[in-house]
Amino acid sequence: MDHILVSINRRPSPVVSAGRAPWPEGEFVIGSDSRLVQTAVIGSRNSGRAIILPTDADELIRWRRRHPAYTYWCGTQLGGCGNELSDRLYRDKVCHFAHRPHTSCHRTATGAASADHLFIKDDLAAWVGRNRLKAKVTSRDLGSGPGDAVDFRVGAARQQHVRFQFSRLAHAEWNRARRRLSGDSATLDWVFGPGAAPPETMEELYDEYGYLLRFRFETHGAVRRIRLRAEDPRRSTDWVPLDACAMTPAGLRIPGVEPRRRSSAGPAAAAGSGRGEATVLRSREEQVLALKEALVSAARFRTRPTWESLSRTAGSDLTELSVPDRVGLLVLVDQACGSDGSPLLSALIRTGEGDPPSHVGDVVAAVGCGVPATATVLKRWCQREVDRAFAAYGIPSRTAPPRLPLTLDGHLAAPQTAEPAQHQTIVHVKGGPVRQTATRSKPESKGLASVPLLRDTEIRHSLRSARQRRGPRPRYAAALMARAEEALTRLPEPQRTELVAEMATTRRWLDSRPGVPAQNPKQSRRAKKAANARKAAAATQTARAEKKRQGKKAKNPLQGARPLPGVGDARPKKRPT
């Protein structure tokens, strides 16, 4: 664990660059990992001065000239082996760091972001120096590496605490760490990196503070600089540098956001709370609009709010509503969802245990989607509606799965199979009834009429079941392939890729079946035109040869020969008169 004490006269670290390797370039070995090493530290194995090697050859040459004495190490603060590195110059590929030959290193993170926890320490040191603060920066290893988190404490007694969370932290672990850190801090702010906050943590911070703090890094030459912003379910502020932020008695302050802390949140919240908010009464239409916007925002962030968190987002006048009033309000929000097939937003609401409230079943019945018989049926039905809402309102949006139908007795309907049940007709004739099974026309005669109308998302499963069903399987599967060809133009990704893979498997299965004629490969228009032209030319040439053969005369063997003497001179004798 590394500690850095920042004094008032501390200046920011200079911009560093790549140097020249002290040994010739050659092959190298980094354990069993062949990924390129882009980051290192300067000076020694325990150094905290990080660098990103320039990837361009000309930039690396210029930086070598400016810093010929720099040495680079696979630093221990990067999770490395501590051995010295060389900077490799390439014209035909990306420049990178390399270990000495036959060096074993098990460093897991080697990309440009692997040294962000060191770059943030330099940014914080420069920031407190410019603002004449006393602070302490500490990197934390939470189990996956030395850069899991960075703690920033401000003040003589270090009572103002900001934690920058790099690695993903489970909600239960975050709660335990938060209770532990809040005991010795006047203010505690948690800033999350990309993908570090689970949905439960985000929702709790939205409820308590009204916003969530995030950070990211931008590359500038050989270093990376931190940017921060605040976001809530409705909007987000702009990304700003540390110089635009400030440490106030209430904690870290980012431009464009007003902190809202609950009085029961702990010492940090108690310091920031001083006045209550007056409840504003609104009309029914305004409440419906605000509640719908809050539910759509929750679906966009893929979170399931409680009624209390919805009240803080959509308006405090919703907190004291009775259960019948809540049902009536939610019915107005979802009154059009039961008919047009859009996701039921009321299904997003959950209790503290994660289950849908019991009154959501009344909303489902009121909008015409059925009456769930049990709490288990309601939970499964709402989970499907949650998936549909995440798909429809998420960023980016995707094709929503179909809604789960409910039977008349309130249970989930059995999934429909690709093969419809055969209808039977009772014909009354003399001698008793005769049972006749509805006959099916041959696929060769009707083609696609032998395949039932399926949803585009069900054709892939129908192809799989067609290879396992009884009866004329190859014919039915071949007809399904034609349906799949039409559905490819309407399906988005990744459903299109999955259907193409299933079609390839079915085509190989059809080719392996005995008695099934192989499908002729499709030809383009140009290929068909060229084939027709070749056939026409061959036919014309054959016709000419036949005509020439028939019109040719037999050759006279005496043509050009001299006649024999006396031949041709004899004249016909005259009859005597």
Buried (B, 14 or more C-beta within 10 A) or exposed (E): EBEBEBEEEBEEBEEBBBBBBEEEEEEBBBEEEEEBBBBBBBBBBEBBBBBBBBBEBEBBBEBBEEBEEBBBBBBBBBBBBBBBBBBBBEEEEEBBBBBBEEBEBEBEBBEBBBBBBBBBBBBBBBBBBEBEBBBBBBBBBBEEBBBBBBBBBBBEEBBBBBBBBBBBBEBEBBBEBBEEBBEEBBBBBBBBBEEBBBEBBBBBBBBBBBBBBBBBBEEEBBBBBBBBBBBBBEEBBEBBEBEBBEBEEBBBBBEEBEBBBBEEBBBBBBBBBEEEEEEEEBEEEBBBBBBBBBBBBBBBBBBBBBBEBBBBBBBEBBEEBEEEEBBBBBBBBBBEBBEEEBBBBBBBBBEEEEBBBEBBBBBBBBBEBBBBBEEEBBBEBBBBBBBBBBBBBBEEEEBBEEBBEBEEEBBBEEEEEBBEEEEEEEEEEEEEEEEEEEEEEEBEEEEEEBBBEBEBBBBBBBBBBBBEBEEBBBBBBBBBBEBBEEBBEEBEEEBBEEBEEBBEEBBEBBEEEEEBEEEEEEEEEEEEEEEEEEEEEEEEEEEEEEEEEEEEEEEEEEEEEEEEEEEEEEEEEEEEE
